[in-house]
Protein backbone atom coordinates (compact mmCIF):
# COMPACT_ATOMS: atom_id res chain seq x y z
CA UNK A 1 0.00 0.00 0.00
CA UNK A 2 2.76 2.44 0.96
CA UNK A 3 4.73 1.50 -2.17
CA UNK A 4 1.71 2.27 -4.37
CA UNK A 5 1.26 5.65 -2.68
CA UNK A 6 4.93 6.53 -3.15
CA UNK A 7 4.75 5.39 -6.78
CA UNK A 8 1.65 7.50 -7.43
CA UNK A 9 3.20 10.54 -5.79
CA UNK A 10 6.44 10.23 -7.79
CA UNK A 11 4.43 9.86 -11.00
CA UNK A 12 2.46 12.98 -10.14
CA UNK A 13 5.63 14.97 -9.44
CA UNK A 14 7.25 13.76 -12.68
CA UNK A 15 4.12 14.63 -14.69
CA UNK A 16 3.98 18.12 -13.19
CA UNK A 17 7.66 18.73 -13.90
CA UNK A 18 7.22 17.56 -17.51
CA UNK A 19 4.15 19.79 -17.92
CA UNK A 20 6.03 22.84 -16.56
CA UNK A 21 9.04 22.15 -18.75
CA UNK A 22 6.87 21.73 -21.84
CA UNK A 23 5.07 25.03 -21.22
CA UNK A 24 8.35 26.82 -20.51
CA UNK A 25 9.81 25.55 -23.79
CA UNK A 26 6.72 26.67 -25.73
CA UNK A 27 6.85 30.15 -24.18
CA UNK A 28 10.63 30.38 -24.74
CA UNK A 29 10.19 29.40 -28.40
CA UNK A 30 7.58 32.14 -28.91
CA UNK A 31 9.87 34.66 -27.22
CA UNK A 32 12.83 33.68 -29.41
CA UNK A 33 10.66 33.72 -32.55
CA UNK A 34 9.71 37.34 -31.88
CA UNK A 35 13.29 38.36 -32.72
CA UNK A 36 13.80 36.36 -35.94
CA UNK A 37 12.88 39.12 -38.39
CA UNK A 38 15.13 41.69 -36.70
CA UNK A 39 18.06 39.27 -36.46
CA UNK A 40 17.67 38.52 -40.17
CA UNK A 41 17.60 42.21 -41.12
CA UNK A 42 20.57 43.05 -38.90
CA UNK A 43 22.67 40.16 -40.20
CA UNK A 44 21.86 41.25 -43.74
CA UNK A 45 23.61 44.52 -42.85
CA UNK A 46 21.87 46.77 -45.34
CA UNK A 47 19.87 48.82 -42.82
CA UNK A 48 20.86 50.86 -39.81
CA UNK A 49 20.02 49.55 -36.36
CA UNK A 50 17.69 52.46 -35.59
CA UNK A 51 15.66 51.60 -38.71
CA UNK A 52 15.36 47.94 -37.72
CA UNK A 53 14.82 48.30 -33.96
CA UNK A 54 11.97 50.81 -33.97
CA UNK A 55 9.58 51.71 -31.15
CA UNK A 56 7.00 49.30 -32.63
CA UNK A 57 9.56 46.49 -32.64
CA UNK A 58 10.55 47.21 -29.03
CA UNK A 59 6.85 47.18 -28.05
CA UNK A 60 6.33 43.80 -29.77
CA UNK A 61 9.42 42.37 -28.08
CA UNK A 62 8.29 43.69 -24.70
CA UNK A 63 4.87 42.08 -25.16
CA UNK A 64 6.55 38.71 -25.76
CA UNK A 65 8.83 39.26 -22.75
CA UNK A 66 5.81 39.90 -20.53
CA UNK A 67 4.15 36.70 -21.80
CA UNK A 68 7.35 34.72 -21.12
CA UNK A 69 8.08 36.05 -17.62
CA UNK A 70 5.60 33.86 -15.67
CA UNK A 71 7.52 30.76 -16.74
CA UNK A 72 10.80 31.93 -15.19
CA UNK A 73 12.26 31.36 -11.75
CA UNK A 74 13.26 34.36 -9.70
CA UNK A 75 16.93 34.12 -10.76
CA UNK A 76 15.99 33.60 -14.43
CA UNK A 77 13.67 36.61 -14.25
CA UNK A 78 16.50 38.69 -12.78
CA UNK A 79 18.82 37.69 -15.64
CA UNK A 80 16.14 38.44 -18.23
CA UNK A 81 15.40 41.84 -16.69
CA UNK A 82 19.08 42.77 -16.69
CA UNK A 83 19.49 41.69 -20.34
CA UNK A 84 16.28 43.53 -21.26
CA UNK A 85 17.51 46.78 -19.69
CA UNK A 86 20.76 46.55 -21.66
CA UNK A 87 18.78 45.86 -24.84
CA UNK A 88 16.40 48.80 -24.57
CA UNK A 89 19.02 51.20 -23.20
CA UNK A 90 21.38 50.64 -26.13
CA UNK A 91 22.56 54.18 -26.87
CA UNK A 92 23.00 53.44 -30.56
CA UNK A 93 25.38 55.14 -32.87
CA UNK A 94 26.92 58.56 -32.26
CA UNK A 95 26.21 59.24 -35.96
CA UNK A 96 23.11 57.31 -37.06
CA UNK A 97 23.11 56.55 -40.75
CA UNK A 98 26.89 56.65 -41.06
CA UNK A 99 28.15 53.73 -43.10
CA UNK A 100 31.37 53.80 -41.04
CA UNK A 101 29.46 53.06 -37.82
CA UNK A 102 26.93 50.58 -39.24
CA UNK A 103 28.96 47.35 -38.73
CA UNK A 104 29.77 48.19 -35.09
CA UNK A 105 26.18 49.23 -34.37
CA UNK A 106 24.84 46.03 -35.92
CA UNK A 107 27.31 43.87 -33.99
CA UNK A 108 26.36 45.56 -30.72
CA UNK A 109 22.63 45.14 -31.41
CA UNK A 110 23.06 41.46 -32.32
CA UNK A 111 25.15 40.92 -29.20
CA UNK A 112 22.45 42.46 -27.00
CA UNK A 113 19.74 40.36 -28.65
CA UNK A 114 21.83 37.22 -28.18
CA UNK A 115 22.29 38.08 -24.51
CA UNK A 116 18.54 38.46 -24.19
CA UNK A 117 17.77 35.20 -26.02
CA UNK A 118 20.27 33.30 -23.87
CA UNK A 119 17.69 33.70 -21.10
CA UNK A 120 15.21 31.69 -23.19
CA UNK A 121 17.15 28.57 -24.01
CA UNK A 122 15.11 25.34 -24.15
CA UNK A 123 15.23 23.15 -21.06
WOUR-V87121 format. One record per residue. N is the residue number from 1. RES is the residue in one small letter. SS is DSSP state (H for helix, E for strand, C for the rest). OMEGA is omega in radians with two decimals (NA if undefined). Layout:
# WOUR-V87121
N & RES & SS & OMEGA
N & RES & SS & OMEGA
This chain:
# WOUR-V87121
1 & x & C & 3.14
2 & x & H & 3.12
3 & x & H & 3.13
4 & x & H & 3.13
5 & x & H & 3.11
6 & x & H & 3.11
7 & x & H & 3.13
8 & x & H & 3.14
9 & x & H & 3.13
10 & x & H & 3.08
11 & x & H & 3.11
12 & x & H & 3.13
13 & x & H & 3.14
14 & x & H & 3.13
15 & x & H & 3.13
16 & x & H & 3.12
17 & x & H & 3.13
18 & x & H & 3.12
19 & x & H & 3.14
20 & x & H & -3.12
21 & x & H & 3.13
22 & x & H & -3.13
23 & x & H & 3.05
24 & x & H & -3.10
25 & x & H & 3.09
26 & x & H & 3.14
27 & x & H & 3.12
28 & x & H & 3.12
29 & x & H & 3.10
30 & x & H & 3.12
31 & x & H & -3.14
32 & x & H & -3.12
33 & x & H & -3.13
34 & x & C & -3.08
35 & x & C & -3.02
36 & x & H & -3.09
37 & x & H & -3.12
38 & x & H & 3.08
39 & x & H & 3.13
40 & x & H & -3.12
41 & x & H & 3.13
42 & x & H & 3.13
43 & x & H & 3.10
44 & x & H & 3.01
45 & x & C & -3.08
46 & x & C & 3.13
47 & x & C & 3.08
48 & x & C & -3.12
49 & x & H & -3.09
50 & x & H & 3.07
51 & x & H & 3.13
52 & x & H & -3.10
53 & x & C & -3.11
54 & x & C & 3.10
55 & x & H & 3.12
56 & x & H & 3.11
57 & x & H & 3.10
58 & x & H & 3.13
59 & x & H & 3.12
60 & x & H & 3.12
61 & x & H & 3.13
62 & x & H & 3.10
63 & x & H & 3.13
64 & x & H & 3.09
65 & x & H & -3.14
66 & x & H & 3.12
67 & x & H & -3.11
68 & x & H & -3.03
69 & x & H & -3.11
70 & x & C & -3.11
71 & x & C & -3.06
72 & x & C & 3.00
73 & x & C & -3.14
74 & x & H & -3.12
75 & x & H & 3.10
76 & x & H & 3.12
77 & x & H & 3.09
78 & x & H & -3.14
79 & x & H & 3.12
80 & x & H & 3.14
81 & x & H & 3.13
82 & x & H & 3.12
83 & x & H & 3.13
84 & x & H & 3.14
85 & x & H & 3.09
86 & x & H & -3.11
87 & x & H & -3.07
88 & x & H & 3.13
89 & x & C & 3.14
90 & x & C & -3.06
91 & x & C & -3.14
92 & x & C & -3.04
93 & x & C & 3.03
94 & x & C & 3.13
95 & x & C & -3.12
96 & x & C & 3.13
97 & x & C & 3.14
98 & x & C & 3.13
99 & x & H & 3.11
100 & x & H & -3.09
101 & x & H & -3.02
102 & x & H & -3.11
103 & x & H & 3.13
104 & x & H & 3.12
105 & x & H & -3.14
106 & x & H & 3.14
107 & x & H & 3.13
108 & x & H & -3.14
109 & x & H & 3.12
110 & x & H & 3.12
111 & x & H & 3.13
112 & x & H & 3.09
113 & x & H & 3.12
114 & x & H & 3.09
115 & x & H & 3.14
116 & x & H & -3.10
117 & x & H & 3.08
118 & x & H & 3.09
119 & x & H & -3.08
120 & x & H & 3.10
121 & x & C & 3.10
122 & x & C & 3.10
123 & x & C & NA
